[in-house]
Amino acid sequence: MAAVTHQAQAIEVGGSRAVEAASDHELLAAIRDGDEVAFQEIVRRYRNPITNFVYRMLDDYDRSVELAQETFIRVYTSASRYQANYSFSTYIYRIATNLAISELRRRKRRKTVSLFSPFTNDDGEAIEIDPPDLNLLQDETLIQDERRRAVARAITSLPQKYRAAIVLRDVEGLSYDQIAETLRLSEGTVKSRINRARNLLKEKLSAYI
Amino acid sequence: MSCKYIQKRIDEADKPDLLPFDVSEHIGVCVDCQRFATERTALRALVAAGSRVTAPMNFDAVLKARLAEVKTRRSFWWLGSPALLRLGAATAGVVVAVFVVQFTGLFSNNVETPERSPLSEAAPRPVPAPFVNPPANPAPPPVTIAGARDHANTKPSRLRRSGIPVESAMPASFMTAEDGGVVLLRGRNGDMDVQMPTVSVGAQPLLYVTAGQRTTRTVGTSF
């Protein structure tokens, strides 16, 4: 820990170039010492991945931006408690995942009914109604847009426990052990959930595969 | 190797198009596993190909504002701390309880403690003033009026009574009631000093003393 603190002091001395070259752990040590530049660098590195991850979880851009900002606020306020046992990306994805899951639970309590999923299965999860449009599309842009919407709807219709795992794996590209650390699950459970999620997605997106 | 095991390894591969040699070898001879691998590759490409959103331009500015707000809130965290709230509630409760107890009379002087004024402490122990009880009132109160002489026109029936006999002697050094002195009343609950009301020259006060209260009032004059 002392070595990391010395590195944080070196970052301050070195200026912005040193900040860009510093590792995440070094930046966190500098943030702990009140270095605003180090925090800006962390935000610059992770704002897009975190926003995209939360967006894929919620399919709501404005709320995703708010939760991404909340993620960084928590990183800043809890920097003194950060322990460099895991990679920082695992740490920040865990915060974002927890925020996204809390938001999904809040929405579930509100019992909003989607026009695309007005019915639920035995587990209480929404059943996606997404009949493929058999008409020919005129424009490749429209095709891409329709495909993107279908994928987004399919992901958001997944059960919550599968959704985080599949997004972290296939969208964000995290490894199994990173996902296991992020979700605090065993690696076997993560693999099982991802396999189950892919099987569900295959059923929902059969028209696009 | 079974197809189930091969499909599990296909599913767990880091990149769907880069499979281990033994898995690729099996796929070459197994149609089901080949179809599974093709579907998985297409599915993963479809999910990953979705357009990635980026943070808005004002992301940093809004974050900075929110962070400043959080810092301000954290600097006053102690105002909302549970311990401080409990202490404040306890203090308010004690204050309210003191007011309630005072107004309900628990601290009133219904039970007199034997206290004396400096005047009564300085003066010699007064001998009860001569007071003649009427035969019809057998229990006169233990009232000693210091500074008052025995006047014929006083109305002893309006004073509190007890069964203690009254002494007749009175020291000559006692002040008179007309001088605005202090009357020492000796009652069941102890002694009590009563400031005499001012009276006009030539008039004699008739006192109405309620036991337990430190007030007197003039009910009339002797003439």
Interface residues (C-beta under 8 A of the other chain):
Chain A: Q40 V43 R47 N48 T51 N52 Y55 R56 Y61 S64 V65 A68 Q69 E70 F72 I73 Y76 T77 R147 R148 V151 A152 I155 I166 D170 V171 G173 S175 Y176 K191 I194 N195 R198 L201 K202 L205 Y208 I209
Chain B: K8 D11 E12 D14 E39 R40 A42 L43 R44 L46 V47 A48 A49 G50 S51 R52 V53 T54 A55 P56 F59 D60 V62 L63 R66 L67 V70 R74
